Amino acid sequence: MKYVYPAILYSDDDKIGVTVPDLPGCHTYGDDKADALLMAKDAVEMWLWDAENSAEKIPPASEMLTPNSGETLTLIAADTNEYRKAHDTRSIKKTLSIPLWLNHLAEKANAPFSQILQQGLKEYLKVSD
């Protein structure tokens, strides 16, 4: 899923802090603005990914936020599908059924079943590595 949330950047000693008011507890820091924005993207994607996995309600993004003096309002784009691909690389076992004749031919050809299934699912779902 793709999301966009407003975030507020602020100075905190020698760091740049970022808070995403719509996502409770979603705060992070960076050494400079670029680092803070990258950290914020990661924090937002992790927050949303966890909420999706836990079937929690995901709060809608605010339409308008007003930053305080010395703060900067920005938007953070997040893609939980990309985050999941990068960070959840565990394998799971699936039980499936195929015709006996097809299994015989595949075993005879030493077909890599898992690799073929993954490739076929990626093509079917129109996703890439």
Chimera marker file (.cmm) of the C-alpha trace (Angstrom):
<marker_set name="trace">
<marker id="1" x="0.000" y="0.000" z="0.000" r="1" g="1" b="0" radius="0.5"/>
<marker id="2" x="1.086" y="3.553" z="-0.618" r="1" g="1" b="0" radius="0.5"/>
<marker id="3" x="0.546" y="6.372" z="1.845" r="1" g="1" b="0" radius="0.5"/>
<marker id="4" x="1.442" y="10.035" z="2.301" r="1" g="1" b="0" radius="0.5"/>
<marker id="5" x="1.516" y="11.632" z="5.764" r="1" g="1" b="0" radius="0.5"/>
<marker id="6" x="2.365" y="15.151" z="6.861" r="1" g="1" b="0" radius="0.5"/>
<marker id="7" x="5.356" y="15.434" z="9.160" r="1" g="1" b="0" radius="0.5"/>
<marker id="8" x="6.905" y="18.232" z="11.177" r="1" g="1" b="0" radius="0.5"/>
<marker id="9" x="10.658" y="18.827" z="11.219" r="1" g="1" b="0" radius="0.5"/>
<marker id="10" x="12.249" y="20.699" z="14.102" r="1" g="1" b="0" radius="0.5"/>
<marker id="11" x="15.694" y="21.394" z="15.537" r="1" g="1" b="0" radius="0.5"/>
<marker id="12" x="16.651" y="19.417" z="18.626" r="1" g="1" b="0" radius="0.5"/>
<marker id="13" x="20.136" y="20.363" z="19.831" r="1" g="1" b="0" radius="0.5"/>
<marker id="14" x="22.447" y="19.243" z="17.007" r="1" g="1" b="0" radius="0.5"/>
<marker id="15" x="19.867" y="16.912" z="15.394" r="1" g="1" b="0" radius="0.5"/>
<marker id="16" x="16.792" y="17.364" z="13.221" r="1" g="1" b="0" radius="0.5"/>
<marker id="17" x="13.704" y="15.811" z="14.785" r="1" g="1" b="0" radius="0.5"/>
<marker id="18" x="10.707" y="14.564" z="12.841" r="1" g="1" b="0" radius="0.5"/>
<marker id="19" x="7.272" y="13.778" z="14.193" r="1" g="1" b="0" radius="0.5"/>
<marker id="20" x="4.282" y="12.388" z="12.323" r="1" g="1" b="0" radius="0.5"/>
<marker id="21" x="1.286" y="13.569" z="14.369" r="1" g="1" b="0" radius="0.5"/>
<marker id="22" x="-1.229" y="11.224" z="12.713" r="1" g="1" b="0" radius="0.5"/>
<marker id="23" x="0.761" y="8.109" z="13.718" r="1" g="1" b="0" radius="0.5"/>
<marker id="24" x="1.012" y="7.901" z="17.521" r="1" g="1" b="0" radius="0.5"/>
<marker id="25" x="4.580" y="7.462" z="18.711" r="1" g="1" b="0" radius="0.5"/>
<marker id="26" x="6.086" y="7.945" z="15.247" r="1" g="1" b="0" radius="0.5"/>
<marker id="27" x="9.129" y="10.160" z="15.913" r="1" g="1" b="0" radius="0.5"/>
<marker id="28" x="12.693" y="10.006" z="14.719" r="1" g="1" b="0" radius="0.5"/>
<marker id="29" x="15.883" y="12.064" z="14.333" r="1" g="1" b="0" radius="0.5"/>
<marker id="30" x="18.564" y="12.663" z="11.745" r="1" g="1" b="0" radius="0.5"/>
<marker id="31" x="21.969" y="14.317" z="11.638" r="1" g="1" b="0" radius="0.5"/>
<marker id="32" x="20.742" y="16.743" z="8.966" r="1" g="1" b="0" radius="0.5"/>
<marker id="33" x="17.557" y="17.360" z="6.981" r="1" g="1" b="0" radius="0.5"/>
<marker id="34" x="18.281" y="14.664" z="4.365" r="1" g="1" b="0" radius="0.5"/>
<marker id="35" x="19.071" y="12.083" z="7.044" r="1" g="1" b="0" radius="0.5"/>
<marker id="36" x="15.988" y="13.081" z="9.045" r="1" g="1" b="0" radius="0.5"/>
<marker id="37" x="13.719" y="12.673" z="6.003" r="1" g="1" b="0" radius="0.5"/>
<marker id="38" x="15.167" y="9.231" z="5.224" r="1" g="1" b="0" radius="0.5"/>
<marker id="39" x="14.748" y="8.200" z="8.848" r="1" g="1" b="0" radius="0.5"/>
<marker id="40" x="11.166" y="9.523" z="8.803" r="1" g="1" b="0" radius="0.5"/>
<marker id="41" x="10.306" y="7.496" z="5.689" r="1" g="1" b="0" radius="0.5"/>
<marker id="42" x="11.656" y="4.371" z="7.373" r="1" g="1" b="0" radius="0.5"/>
<marker id="43" x="9.795" y="5.119" z="10.626" r="1" g="1" b="0" radius="0.5"/>
<marker id="44" x="6.485" y="5.761" z="8.826" r="1" g="1" b="0" radius="0.5"/>
<marker id="45" x="6.817" y="2.607" z="6.714" r="1" g="1" b="0" radius="0.5"/>
<marker id="46" x="7.665" y="0.530" z="9.782" r="1" g="1" b="0" radius="0.5"/>
<marker id="47" x="4.718" y="1.991" z="11.736" r="1" g="1" b="0" radius="0.5"/>
<marker id="48" x="2.276" y="1.318" z="8.880" r="1" g="1" b="0" radius="0.5"/>
<marker id="49" x="3.711" y="-2.120" z="8.103" r="1" g="1" b="0" radius="0.5"/>
<marker id="50" x="3.257" y="-3.148" z="11.730" r="1" g="1" b="0" radius="0.5"/>
<marker id="51" x="-0.303" y="-1.804" z="11.759" r="1" g="1" b="0" radius="0.5"/>
<marker id="52" x="-1.126" y="-3.712" z="8.554" r="1" g="1" b="0" radius="0.5"/>
<marker id="53" x="0.362" y="-6.929" z="9.957" r="1" g="1" b="0" radius="0.5"/>
<marker id="54" x="-1.600" y="-6.516" z="13.195" r="1" g="1" b="0" radius="0.5"/>
<marker id="55" x="-4.816" y="-5.644" z="11.326" r="1" g="1" b="0" radius="0.5"/>
<marker id="56" x="-4.959" y="-2.362" z="13.235" r="1" g="1" b="0" radius="0.5"/>
<marker id="57" x="-6.920" y="0.573" z="11.917" r="1" g="1" b="0" radius="0.5"/>
<marker id="58" x="-4.627" y="2.936" z="10.031" r="1" g="1" b="0" radius="0.5"/>
<marker id="59" x="-5.367" y="6.581" z="10.800" r="1" g="1" b="0" radius="0.5"/>
<marker id="60" x="-6.157" y="8.832" z="7.857" r="1" g="1" b="0" radius="0.5"/>
<marker id="61" x="-3.615" y="11.493" z="6.998" r="1" g="1" b="0" radius="0.5"/>
<marker id="62" x="-4.457" y="14.999" z="8.129" r="1" g="1" b="0" radius="0.5"/>
<marker id="63" x="-5.340" y="17.432" z="5.389" r="1" g="1" b="0" radius="0.5"/>
<marker id="64" x="-3.754" y="20.431" z="7.062" r="1" g="1" b="0" radius="0.5"/>
<marker id="65" x="-1.257" y="20.884" z="9.856" r="1" g="1" b="0" radius="0.5"/>
<marker id="66" x="0.120" y="24.178" z="11.062" r="1" g="1" b="0" radius="0.5"/>
<marker id="67" x="3.714" y="24.022" z="12.258" r="1" g="1" b="0" radius="0.5"/>
<marker id="68" x="4.872" y="26.153" z="15.172" r="1" g="1" b="0" radius="0.5"/>
<marker id="69" x="7.532" y="28.817" z="14.776" r="1" g="1" b="0" radius="0.5"/>
<marker id="70" x="10.862" y="27.220" z="13.851" r="1" g="1" b="0" radius="0.5"/>
<marker id="71" x="9.203" y="24.049" z="12.535" r="1" g="1" b="0" radius="0.5"/>
<marker id="72" x="8.849" y="22.929" z="8.920" r="1" g="1" b="0" radius="0.5"/>
<marker id="73" x="5.904" y="21.016" z="7.488" r="1" g="1" b="0" radius="0.5"/>
<marker id="74" x="6.683" y="18.339" z="4.905" r="1" g="1" b="0" radius="0.5"/>
<marker id="75" x="5.118" y="15.195" z="3.452" r="1" g="1" b="0" radius="0.5"/>
<marker id="76" x="6.445" y="11.673" z="3.862" r="1" g="1" b="0" radius="0.5"/>
<marker id="77" x="5.602" y="9.115" z="1.164" r="1" g="1" b="0" radius="0.5"/>
<marker id="78" x="5.566" y="5.499" z="2.296" r="1" g="1" b="0" radius="0.5"/>
<marker id="79" x="5.197" y="2.209" z="0.429" r="1" g="1" b="0" radius="0.5"/>
<marker id="80" x="4.601" y="-0.743" z="2.739" r="1" g="1" b="0" radius="0.5"/>
<marker id="81" x="4.875" y="-3.265" z="-0.103" r="1" g="1" b="0" radius="0.5"/>
<marker id="82" x="8.417" y="-2.087" z="-0.844" r="1" g="1" b="0" radius="0.5"/>
<marker id="83" x="9.212" y="-1.999" z="2.885" r="1" g="1" b="0" radius="0.5"/>
<marker id="84" x="7.897" y="-5.544" z="3.288" r="1" g="1" b="0" radius="0.5"/>
<marker id="85" x="10.017" y="-6.784" z="0.362" r="1" g="1" b="0" radius="0.5"/>
<marker id="86" x="13.143" y="-5.212" z="1.826" r="1" g="1" b="0" radius="0.5"/>
<marker id="87" x="12.643" y="-6.234" z="5.453" r="1" g="1" b="0" radius="0.5"/>
<marker id="88" x="10.432" y="-9.316" z="5.647" r="1" g="1" b="0" radius="0.5"/>
<marker id="89" x="12.400" y="-11.894" z="3.704" r="1" g="1" b="0" radius="0.5"/>
<marker id="90" x="11.419" y="-14.885" z="5.823" r="1" g="1" b="0" radius="0.5"/>
<marker id="91" x="10.312" y="-17.956" z="3.916" r="1" g="1" b="0" radius="0.5"/>
<marker id="92" x="7.194" y="-19.891" z="4.762" r="1" g="1" b="0" radius="0.5"/>
<marker id="93" x="6.153" y="-23.382" z="3.793" r="1" g="1" b="0" radius="0.5"/>
<marker id="94" x="3.047" y="-23.731" z="1.630" r="1" g="1" b="0" radius="0.5"/>
<marker id="95" x="1.192" y="-26.960" z="0.975" r="1" g="1" b="0" radius="0.5"/>
<marker id="96" x="-0.176" y="-27.097" z="-2.530" r="1" g="1" b="0" radius="0.5"/>
<marker id="97" x="-1.549" y="-29.580" z="-5.019" r="1" g="1" b="0" radius="0.5"/>
<marker id="98" x="-0.500" y="-30.219" z="-8.593" r="1" g="1" b="0" radius="0.5"/>
<marker id="99" x="-1.464" y="-33.053" z="-10.938" r="1" g="1" b="0" radius="0.5"/>
<marker id="100" x="0.565" y="-36.215" z="-10.460" r="1" g="1" b="0" radius="0.5"/>
<marker id="101" x="1.694" y="-36.269" z="-14.088" r="1" g="1" b="0" radius="0.5"/>
<marker id="102" x="3.017" y="-32.698" z="-13.787" r="1" g="1" b="0" radius="0.5"/>
<marker id="103" x="4.850" y="-33.537" z="-10.563" r="1" g="1" b="0" radius="0.5"/>
<marker id="104" x="6.445" y="-36.555" z="-12.259" r="1" g="1" b="0" radius="0.5"/>
<marker id="105" x="7.716" y="-34.467" z="-15.181" r="1" g="1" b="0" radius="0.5"/>
<marker id="106" x="8.958" y="-31.694" z="-12.877" r="1" g="1" b="0" radius="0.5"/>
<marker id="107" x="10.841" y="-34.080" z="-10.589" r="1" g="1" b="0" radius="0.5"/>
<marker id="108" x="12.363" y="-35.832" z="-13.595" r="1" g="1" b="0" radius="0.5"/>
<marker id="109" x="13.614" y="-32.423" z="-14.818" r="1" g="1" b="0" radius="0.5"/>
<marker id="110" x="14.899" y="-31.510" z="-11.317" r="1" g="1" b="0" radius="0.5"/>
<marker id="111" x="12.628" y="-28.464" z="-11.387" r="1" g="1" b="0" radius="0.5"/>
<marker id="112" x="13.258" y="-25.972" z="-8.544" r="1" g="1" b="0" radius="0.5"/>
<marker id="113" x="9.676" y="-25.910" z="-7.244" r="1" g="1" b="0" radius="0.5"/>
<marker id="114" x="10.045" y="-22.993" z="-4.821" r="1" g="1" b="0" radius="0.5"/>
<marker id="115" x="11.826" y="-20.800" z="-7.347" r="1" g="1" b="0" radius="0.5"/>
<marker id="116" x="9.236" y="-21.531" z="-10.048" r="1" g="1" b="0" radius="0.5"/>
<marker id="117" x="6.343" y="-20.839" z="-7.684" r="1" g="1" b="0" radius="0.5"/>
<marker id="118" x="7.906" y="-17.535" z="-6.575" r="1" g="1" b="0" radius="0.5"/>
<marker id="119" x="8.545" y="-16.499" z="-10.178" r="1" g="1" b="0" radius="0.5"/>
<marker id="120" x="5.018" y="-17.470" z="-11.221" r="1" g="1" b="0" radius="0.5"/>
<marker id="121" x="3.440" y="-15.575" z="-8.320" r="1" g="1" b="0" radius="0.5"/>
<marker id="122" x="5.488" y="-12.463" z="-9.113" r="1" g="1" b="0" radius="0.5"/>
<marker id="123" x="4.383" y="-12.603" z="-12.753" r="1" g="1" b="0" radius="0.5"/>
<marker id="124" x="0.750" y="-13.224" z="-11.782" r="1" g="1" b="0" radius="0.5"/>
<marker id="125" x="0.762" y="-10.366" z="-9.244" r="1" g="1" b="0" radius="0.5"/>
<marker id="126" x="2.827" y="-8.114" z="-11.543" r="1" g="1" b="0" radius="0.5"/>
<marker id="127" x="5.523" y="-7.456" z="-8.926" r="1" g="1" b="0" radius="0.5"/>
<marker id="128" x="9.299" y="-7.540" z="-9.204" r="1" g="1" b="0" radius="0.5"/>
<marker id="129" x="12.208" y="-8.074" z="-6.841" r="1" g="1" b="0" radius="0.5"/>
<link id1="1" id2="2" r="1" g="1" b="0" radius="0.2"/>
<link id1="2" id2="3" r="1" g="1" b="0" radius="0.2"/>
<link id1="3" id2="4" r="1" g="1" b="0" radius="0.2"/>
<link id1="4" id2="5" r="1" g="1" b="0" radius="0.2"/>
<link id1="5" id2="6" r="1" g="1" b="0" radius="0.2"/>
<link id1="6" id2="7" r="1" g="1" b="0" radius="0.2"/>
<link id1="7" id2="8" r="1" g="1" b="0" radius="0.2"/>
<link id1="8" id2="9" r="1" g="1" b="0" radius="0.2"/>
<link id1="9" id2="10" r="1" g="1" b="0" radius="0.2"/>
<link id1="10" id2="11" r="1" g="1" b="0" radius="0.2"/>
<link id1="11" id2="12" r="1" g="1" b="0" radius="0.2"/>
<link id1="12" id2="13" r="1" g="1" b="0" radius="0.2"/>
<link id1="13" id2="14" r="1" g="1" b="0" radius="0.2"/>
<link id1="14" id2="15" r="1" g="1" b="0" radius="0.2"/>
<link id1="15" id2="16" r="1" g="1" b="0" radius="0.2"/>
<link id1="16" id2="17" r="1" g="1" b="0" radius="0.2"/>
<link id1="17" id2="18" r="1" g="1" b="0" radius="0.2"/>
<link id1="18" id2="19" r="1" g="1" b="0" radius="0.2"/>
<link id1="19" id2="20" r="1" g="1" b="0" radius="0.2"/>
<link id1="20" id2="21" r="1" g="1" b="0" radius="0.2"/>
<link id1="21" id2="22" r="1" g="1" b="0" radius="0.2"/>
<link id1="22" id2="23" r="1" g="1" b="0" radius="0.2"/>
<link id1="23" id2="24" r="1" g="1" b="0" radius="0.2"/>
<link id1="24" id2="25" r="1" g="1" b="0" radius="0.2"/>
<link id1="25" id2="26" r="1" g="1" b="0" radius="0.2"/>
<link id1="26" id2="27" r="1" g="1" b="0" radius="0.2"/>
<link id1="27" id2="28" r="1" g="1" b="0" radius="0.2"/>
<link id1="28" id2="29" r="1" g="1" b="0" radius="0.2"/>
<link id1="29" id2="30" r="1" g="1" b="0" radius="0.2"/>
<link id1="30" id2="31" r="1" g="1" b="0" radius="0.2"/>
<link id1="31" id2="32" r="1" g="1" b="0" radius="0.2"/>
<link id1="32" id2="33" r="1" g="1" b="0" radius="0.2"/>
<link id1="33" id2="34" r="1" g="1" b="0" radius="0.2"/>
<link id1="34" id2="35" r="1" g="1" b="0" radius="0.2"/>
<link id1="35" id2="36" r="1" g="1" b="0" radius="0.2"/>
<link id1="36" id2="37" r="1" g="1" b="0" radius="0.2"/>
<link id1="37" id2="38" r="1" g="1" b="0" radius="0.2"/>
<link id1="38" id2="39" r="1" g="1" b="0" radius="0.2"/>
<link id1="39" id2="40" r="1" g="1" b="0" radius="0.2"/>
<link id1="40" id2="41" r="1" g="1" b="0" radius="0.2"/>
<link id1="41" id2="42" r="1" g="1" b="0" radius="0.2"/>
<link id1="42" id2="43" r="1" g="1" b="0" radius="0.2"/>
<link id1="43" id2="44" r="1" g="1" b="0" radius="0.2"/>
<link id1="44" id2="45" r="1" g="1" b="0" radius="0.2"/>
<link id1="45" id2="46" r="1" g="1" b="0" radius="0.2"/>
<link id1="46" id2="47" r="1" g="1" b="0" radius="0.2"/>
<link id1="47" id2="48" r="1" g="1" b="0" radius="0.2"/>
<link id1="48" id2="49" r="1" g="1" b="0" radius="0.2"/>
<link id1="49" id2="50" r="1" g="1" b="0" radius="0.2"/>
<link id1="50" id2="51" r="1" g="1" b="0" radius="0.2"/>
<link id1="51" id2="52" r="1" g="1" b="0" radius="0.2"/>
<link id1="52" id2="53" r="1" g="1" b="0" radius="0.2"/>
<link id1="53" id2="54" r="1" g="1" b="0" radius="0.2"/>
<link id1="54" id2="55" r="1" g="1" b="0" radius="0.2"/>
<link id1="55" id2="56" r="1" g="1" b="0" radius="0.2"/>
<link id1="56" id2="57" r="1" g="1" b="0" radius="0.2"/>
<link id1="57" id2="58" r="1" g="1" b="0" radius="0.2"/>
<link id1="58" id2="59" r="1" g="1" b="0" radius="0.2"/>
<link id1="59" id2="60" r="1" g="1" b="0" radius="0.2"/>
<link id1="60" id2="61" r="1" g="1" b="0" radius="0.2"/>
<link id1="61" id2="62" r="1" g="1" b="0" radius="0.2"/>
<link id1="62" id2="63" r="1" g="1" b="0" radius="0.2"/>
<link id1="63" id2="64" r="1" g="1" b="0" radius="0.2"/>
<link id1="64" id2="65" r="1" g="1" b="0" radius="0.2"/>
<link id1="65" id2="66" r="1" g="1" b="0" radius="0.2"/>
<link id1="66" id2="67" r="1" g="1" b="0" radius="0.2"/>
<link id1="67" id2="68" r="1" g="1" b="0" radius="0.2"/>
<link id1="68" id2="69" r="1" g="1" b="0" radius="0.2"/>
<link id1="69" id2="70" r="1" g="1" b="0" radius="0.2"/>
<link id1="70" id2="71" r="1" g="1" b="0" radius="0.2"/>
<link id1="71" id2="72" r="1" g="1" b="0" radius="0.2"/>
<link id1="72" id2="73" r="1" g="1" b="0" radius="0.2"/>
<link id1="73" id2="74" r="1" g="1" b="0" radius="0.2"/>
<link id1="74" id2="75" r="1" g="1" b="0" radius="0.2"/>
<link id1="75" id2="76" r="1" g="1" b="0" radius="0.2"/>
<link id1="76" id2="77" r="1" g="1" b="0" radius="0.2"/>
<link id1="77" id2="78" r="1" g="1" b="0" radius="0.2"/>
<link id1="78" id2="79" r="1" g="1" b="0" radius="0.2"/>
<link id1="79" id2="80" r="1" g="1" b="0" radius="0.2"/>
<link id1="80" id2="81" r="1" g="1" b="0" radius="0.2"/>
<link id1="81" id2="82" r="1" g="1" b="0" radius="0.2"/>
<link id1="82" id2="83" r="1" g="1" b="0" radius="0.2"/>
<link id1="83" id2="84" r="1" g="1" b="0" radius="0.2"/>
<link id1="84" id2="85" r="1" g="1" b="0" radius="0.2"/>
<link id1="85" id2="86" r="1" g="1" b="0" radius="0.2"/>
<link id1="86" id2="87" r="1" g="1" b="0" radius="0.2"/>
<link id1="87" id2="88" r="1" g="1" b="0" radius="0.2"/>
<link id1="88" id2="89" r="1" g="1" b="0" radius="0.2"/>
<link id1="89" id2="90" r="1" g="1" b="0" radius="0.2"/>
<link id1="90" id2="91" r="1" g="1" b="0" radius="0.2"/>
<link id1="91" id2="92" r="1" g="1" b="0" radius="0.2"/>
<link id1="92" id2="93" r="1" g="1" b="0" radius="0.2"/>
<link id1="93" id2="94" r="1" g="1" b="0" radius="0.2"/>
<link id1="94" id2="95" r="1" g="1" b="0" radius="0.2"/>
<link id1="95" id2="96" r="1" g="1" b="0" radius="0.2"/>
<link id1="96" id2="97" r="1" g="1" b="0" radius="0.2"/>
<link id1="97" id2="98" r="1" g="1" b="0" radius="0.2"/>
<link id1="98" id2="99" r="1" g="1" b="0" radius="0.2"/>
<link id1="99" id2="100" r="1" g="1" b="0" radius="0.2"/>
<link id1="100" id2="101" r="1" g="1" b="0" radius="0.2"/>
<link id1="101" id2="102" r="1" g="1" b="0" radius="0.2"/>
<link id1="102" id2="103" r="1" g="1" b="0" radius="0.2"/>
<link id1="103" id2="104" r="1" g="1" b="0" radius="0.2"/>
<link id1="104" id2="105" r="1" g="1" b="0" radius="0.2"/>
<link id1="105" id2="106" r="1" g="1" b="0" radius="0.2"/>
<link id1="106" id2="107" r="1" g="1" b="0" radius="0.2"/>
<link id1="107" id2="108" r="1" g="1" b="0" radius="0.2"/>
<link id1="108" id2="109" r="1" g="1" b="0" radius="0.2"/>
<link id1="109" id2="110" r="1" g="1" b="0" radius="0.2"/>
<link id1="110" id2="111" r="1" g="1" b="0" radius="0.2"/>
<link id1="111" id2="112" r="1" g="1" b="0" radius="0.2"/>
<link id1="112" id2="113" r="1" g="1" b="0" radius="0.2"/>
<link id1="113" id2="114" r="1" g="1" b="0" radius="0.2"/>
<link id1="114" id2="115" r="1" g="1" b="0" radius="0.2"/>
<link id1="115" id2="116" r="1" g="1" b="0" radius="0.2"/>
<link id1="116" id2="117" r="1" g="1" b="0" radius="0.2"/>
<link id1="117" id2="118" r="1" g="1" b="0" radius="0.2"/>
<link id1="118" id2="119" r="1" g="1" b="0" radius="0.2"/>
<link id1="119" id2="120" r="1" g="1" b="0" radius="0.2"/>
<link id1="120" id2="121" r="1" g="1" b="0" radius="0.2"/>
<link id1="121" id2="122" r="1" g="1" b="0" radius="0.2"/>
<link id1="122" id2="123" r="1" g="1" b="0" radius="0.2"/>
<link id1="123" id2="124" r="1" g="1" b="0" radius="0.2"/>
<link id1="124" id2="125" r="1" g="1" b="0" radius="0.2"/>
<link id1="125" id2="126" r="1" g="1" b="0" radius="0.2"/>
<link id1="126" id2="127" r="1" g="1" b="0" radius="0.2"/>
<link id1="127" id2="128" r="1" g="1" b="0" radius="0.2"/>
<link id1="128" id2="129" r="1" g="1" b="0" radius="0.2"/>
</marker_set>
